[in-house]
């Protein structure tokens, strides 16, 4: 089937006006990237390679994590306080390994976050402080079949709050 000439010309003209068509122009300057997720290790598991790539390209990446991962262990003897301290140390080390500028923890209890007004206010303060060009977070509507950590309620709540 032949495309009418006027439609083909219109499509070509529109393509030239679409900035999203040429992704190189989007990344032609250093970007400030803020990652807002629920737990320590979420940035690493969800998009660590991409974040490392962005840092290597010279972009400034920062994390804002809602919890310290206080309940992130199968060890029934580990206290939430001790686990939170350990997870903060691990996350700071992982972030430093790829060149992340800073990691900020908002201090909510792991497994108990709710996207209320106060949480949204804290997130807005962080966004205003760092003024990112790009914001990375969870899709609050993305559900997967089965019972796995991707469906963690904290991930959805973090996405809703952002």
N, C-alpha and C positions, 0 to 999 in steps of 0.2 A: 504494500500500500504506500502510495506516495503522499508525503506531507505537503499540504498546500504551502506555497512560497511565503505568503504573509505570516502564517503560523510559525514556520521555521525561522523567519527573520525576527519575529517577536520573541521566540524562545532564546535565540542567540543574544538579543539585546538584553533580555531579562537576566540571562546568565552572567553577563558582564557587570550587572549592577548588584549582584548578590555577593556580599562580602563573605558569606559562609562557603561559597564555592572555592575560595582559595584560602585554605587553612593557614598557609604560610604567613599571610598578612596579619592574622590574629596573633601569632606568636613572634612578631618581628621586634618586640621589645621585652625587657624583663618584666615578668608578672609576679604579683604577690598572690600566693595561693593559700587559702585557709581551709583546713580539713576539720570538720566538726562531726565527731562520731561518739558513740556511747562508751566504748571501753578501750583500755590499753590493748594493743595488738590488733584492733579493728583496722587501723590504717594499713598495717603490714599485710594482713590477710586479704583485705578488700582490694587494695590498689597499691601495694608497696612498690612493685616494679615501675608503675607509672610515676609515682612520687619520686623515686630514685632517679628516673630519667629526667624529670623536670628539674630536679636539683642539679644534675649534671649539665643541663642546658643553661644553667645560671639563674633559674627562677628561685624565688624566695618562698619556701614552704614552711608553714607553721601548723601545729595541731592544737585543737581545743577538744578535750575529751570530757564527757559529762561525768563519768565515774572514774574511780581508781581501780575498778575490777576487783573489789573486795571479796566477791563470792566466786571468783574464777578458779576454783580448785575442787578436785574430787576428794581431797584430804579433809576428813571430818574433824580432824584435830587442829586444823589451821584456823586461827582467829581471823575475822574480817579485817581487823586493823593490820595484822602482820601480812596478810595476803595483799592488802592494798599497798603497803609499803614496798613489798617485793615487786608487784606489777608496775608500780611507778618507776622503780629503778630499771626494770627490764625495758619498759617503754622508752625511757630517756636514753638508754644505751642503744636501742634499736634505731631511734630517731637520729641520734648523733652519728651512727654508722653510715647513714645515707646523706647526712648533711642538713637535716631539718633545723631551722633556726631556733625554734622554741616549742615547748610542749606545755600547755596550760590545762590543769585539771580543775573542773568546777566543783568537785567534791560530793556529787550526788551518790546515794547508796546504790551499788550494783544490784540490778534486778528490781529496783523500786522506782525507776524514774517515770515521771508523768509530764507531758508537755504543757504544764500550767503557765500562767502568766509570769510568775517569777522566773522560771527557767527561760522563757522567751526573752525576758528583760536582760538576764545575764548574757545570753547569746548575742543579743543586740549590742550590748556593751563591748563584747569581744570583737564583733564585726566592726563596730565604729572605731575601736582602738587600732586595729590592724588595717582597716580599709582595703580588703582584698579585691583584686581584679577577678579572681575565680574562687568560687566557694564549692567545696566538695562535701557531700553528705549522703545519707541514706535515702532511698526512695521509700516513703512511708506506706505506699500501696503495694509494693512488690512482695507478694507472698509466694512461697514455693510449696509444693506438695510434700507431705511428710513432716516429721518432727525433727528438725535440726536447728543448729545455731543460727542459720541465716534468718529463720523466722523469729528470732529472739524478740520479745516485746520491747526491750530497751532500744533495739535498732530501729524499730518502727516509731517509737516515741521520739527518738533523736531526730528522725526525719521529719516528723510532724512539727517538732519545735523549731527546726530550722526553716 
